[in-house]
Amino acid sequence: MRIKIIGIGNINRSDDSLGLVILQQLSEMKFKNVIFENNYGDGFALIESMKNFDKVILIDSISSDSNVGKFHKIDVNKNQFDFKFSLPSTHSFGILEAIKLAKQLKKLPNRCFVFGIEGKDFSFSKDLSTKTNSKLVNAIINEIKKNS
């Protein structure tokens, strides 16, 4: 099974870089048949990079009414976008738009998940205000190991 893990974010927008930070942590572990990729907010590049993989895991920071640091796992193929949040984005063409377009273009993998971690500060800064969540990292590791 070919798996791609994509960390999404902007390194200059504080907690918006959480997806990139967690991706870096995961990439230091040894996984077979897993490709790691940074995405800095380009939704069109995201669509292109998801094709031809059996499973894609997207990691991004989110902002909703939930507690800072809490993470959400969304099974994209089950249309689980009915949360209180809509994955607000600091990116010009956000993750939801990219996923919807990828579905229409039939470029969405059969197994696609978004792991979103609640951020606090999305201002211009390279410093994180939210700690990375070890439970989130473990949940992603478990998802990598499923059926792989």
N, C-alpha and C positions, 0 to 999 in steps of 0.2 A: 504494500500500500504506500503510495506517495503522499506525503503530508507536507504542507507548507504552513508555517506560522508567521504571521505578519504583525509586527508591532507598528501602531499608528500613532503619530503625534508630531508635535512641534517642540523642538528642544529649547526654544526661546520663550515658551509660554507656560512656565512653572509646571503645574500638574498635568498639563496637556502632554507632557513627555512621559507619563507613566507607562504607556504601552511600549515605548522604546526602551525604557529602563528594564521592564520585566522581560522583554524579548532578549536583552543582553544577558540577563541572569540565566534564562533558559538555554541560550546558545552556548554557554560555557559547559553545559552538561552534554554527555555523549548519547545521542539518539540515532538509531539506524533509520535511514530513509526519511529524514526530516530536513527540510530546507528552511532557513530563517531569513527573513527579509524585513528591512525597514521601509516604512511608507510615511512620508512627511506631509500627508494631507492631500495627495493627488488621487481623487476618486477614479479617474479614468485609468491611471496606472494600476490601481488596485484591481479593477475589473480584469485587466489584461494579465496580471500576475496570478489570479486565481484559477485561470483555465488550465486544464490538463492535470489537475491534482485530484486525488480521491477524497482528501479531507483538507479543509482549510480552517485554521483557527486565527481569528482576528482579535487583537488585544488593543483596547483603546480606553482612554479616560472618558468618564461621563459626568453629567451633573443632573441631579434630580432631587427629590425630597428625601432620599435615603441618607443614612449616616456616611460621613466621609470615611473612605477606606473600604466600605462594603463593596463586594463584587457581585455581578449578575452574569449568569450564563444564559445565552440566548441561542436556541437552535433555529437558525435562519430558515431551514427547510420546513419547519413547523409553524412559520409565521408568528413567532412569539414576540411580536413588537407591540403588545397591548399593555405595556407597563405604564406607569405614571410619567415616565420620561420618554423622550423621543430621540435619544442619543444626540443632544445638541452638539453642534460641531463648530470648532474654530477653523475648520478647513473650508475651502471655497466650494467644493462639491463633496458633501459629507458621506459618511459610511452608509447611511440609510439609502441615500440616492444611488450610490454605487451598487449596493446589493439589489435594489429594485431593478436597476437597469441591467445588471448581470443576469437576473432571472429572466427578463424579457428577451435578452440576447442569447439565452441558453448557455451562458458561460459560468454559471454558478455550480460549484461542485455538489455532488449528491449529499455530502456531509460537510456542513459549514456552520461554524459556531462563532459567536461574538462573546468575548469575555470583557465586560466593561467594569472598570473600577471607579468608584466615586471619588472625584477630585474636589478640591476646595478652592484653589486659587489658579486662575487661568490668565493672570496678568503677565506682562512682559518681564520675565525673570528666568534665569537658568536654575534656580533653586526650587526643589520640591517642597511643598507644604504638607504633603500627604506621604506617609510611609508606604512602601510596597507591602502587599499583603501576602504572607507566606501561605495562607489557605488558598489564595488565588493561584499562586505558583503551583501548589500541589494539585489543585483541581485541573489545571492545564496539563500537568504531567500525567495525571490519570486519563485524561481525554486522549493524549498522544498514545498511550499504551493500549487503549481500547481497540480491538480488532486490527492491531498493526503487527 
